[in-house]
Structures are given as structure tokens and as C-alpha cells.
Amino acid sequence: MNQNVGIIGRGTVGKALQNQIDELSGYEVLKVAVKHPSSHKDLNPKLLAKKAEEIIGNPEIQIILEAIDDTESALKYAIETLKKG
């Protein structure tokens, strides 16, 4: 059974994480949250999340990876994720 992964951010690091996870067996990227969807036309629309909360609140996602350059938002998302368990 695959571990479902959500990625918050899809800049250089987020895209590299997605590519690596796509190569791993046992893991599947379920959602990727991006700030500017129009800048990610190569992203499969079924993976697109317009807000990080779509990933944090998704019970199907077991692993959340944060790859954004905004430290305040990153901390907020980390705390929200920890609170959700």
C-alpha cells in the first residue's frame, strides 16, 4: 500500500521532491499546493491544491513535505500539521 504524500510548494526544491517521490516505490504524490497555479501548467491538474490547507486537512495524506521560502507561513503550516496529528 502506498504512502500518500502532499507537498506544499513547487519551486526548485518542491519540484525536485516531487520528481524523486515519483521514482520511489511505495509513495505517491497525492496533492501539491502552489501559490500561483498558472505558473505550473506542467503539473497534473488532479494534483493541484490552491491552498496548503487542502493538504494539511486531507485525511488521505500521510506525509506532508514543506518546500516554501516563506518562513512565517512554513512555521504556521508545520504547527497546523502537528496539531492535526
C-alpha positions as CSV (number, residue, x, y, z in Angstrom):
1,M,0.0,0.0,0.0
2,N,1.4,3.4,-1.0
3,Q,2.1,6.2,1.5
4,N,0.3,9.3,0.2
5,V,2.4,12.5,0.1
6,G,1.4,16.1,0.0
7,I,3.9,18.8,-1.0
8,I,3.5,22.4,0.0
9,G,5.4,24.5,-2.6
10,R,6.7,23.7,-6.0
11,G,9.7,25.8,-6.7
12,T,13.1,24.3,-7.3
13,V,13.0,22.2,-4.2
14,G,9.4,21.2,-4.3
15,K,9.6,20.1,-7.9
16,A,12.8,18.1,-7.2
17,L,11.0,16.4,-4.2
18,Q,8.0,15.5,-6.5
19,N,10.3,14.0,-9.1
20,Q,12.2,11.9,-6.5
21,I,9.0,10.7,-4.9
22,D,7.6,9.7,-8.3
23,E,10.7,7.4,-8.7
24,L,10.2,5.7,-5.3
25,S,8.1,2.7,-4.9
26,G,5.6,2.7,-2.1
27,Y,5.0,6.5,-2.3
28,E,2.6,8.6,-4.3
29,V,2.2,12.4,-4.5
30,L,-1.5,13.0,-4.0
31,K,-1.5,16.8,-3.9
32,V,0.9,19.7,-4.5
33,A,0.0,23.2,-3.1
34,V,1.2,26.1,-5.2
35,K,0.8,29.8,-4.7
36,H,0.4,30.6,-8.5
37,P,-1.3,27.8,-10.4
38,S,-0.8,29.5,-13.7
39,S,3.0,29.2,-13.3
40,H,2.7,25.4,-13.0
41,K,1.0,24.3,-16.3
42,D,3.1,21.1,-16.3
43,L,1.5,20.0,-13.0
44,N,-1.2,17.4,-13.5
45,P,-4.5,19.2,-12.6
46,K,-5.6,16.3,-10.3
47,L,-2.5,17.0,-8.1
48,L,-3.2,20.8,-7.8
49,A,-4.1,22.2,-4.5
50,K,-4.5,26.0,-4.4
51,K,-4.0,26.2,-0.6
52,A,-1.8,24.4,1.8
53,E,-4.8,23.7,4.0
54,E,-6.1,21.3,1.3
55,I,-3.1,19.1,2.0
56,I,-3.0,19.6,5.8
57,G,-6.7,18.8,6.2
58,N,-6.7,15.8,3.8
59,P,-7.1,12.6,5.7
60,E,-5.8,10.6,2.7
61,I,-2.3,12.2,3.0
62,Q,0.1,10.5,5.5
63,I,3.2,12.5,4.7
64,I,3.4,16.3,4.3
65,L,6.6,17.9,2.9
66,E,7.0,21.7,3.1
67,A,9.2,23.4,0.4
68,I,8.4,27.1,0.5
69,D,10.6,30.1,1.1
70,D,8.2,32.0,3.4
71,T,9.4,31.1,7.0
72,E,6.3,32.5,8.7
73,S,3.9,30.5,6.6
74,A,6.2,27.4,6.8
75,L,6.0,27.6,10.6
76,K,2.3,28.1,10.6
77,Y,1.8,25.1,8.3
78,A,4.2,23.0,10.5
79,I,2.2,23.8,13.6
80,E,-1.2,23.1,11.9
81,T,0.1,19.8,10.7
82,L,1.4,18.8,14.1
83,K,-1.9,19.7,15.7
84,K,-3.8,17.5,13.1
85,G,-1.6,14.6,14.2
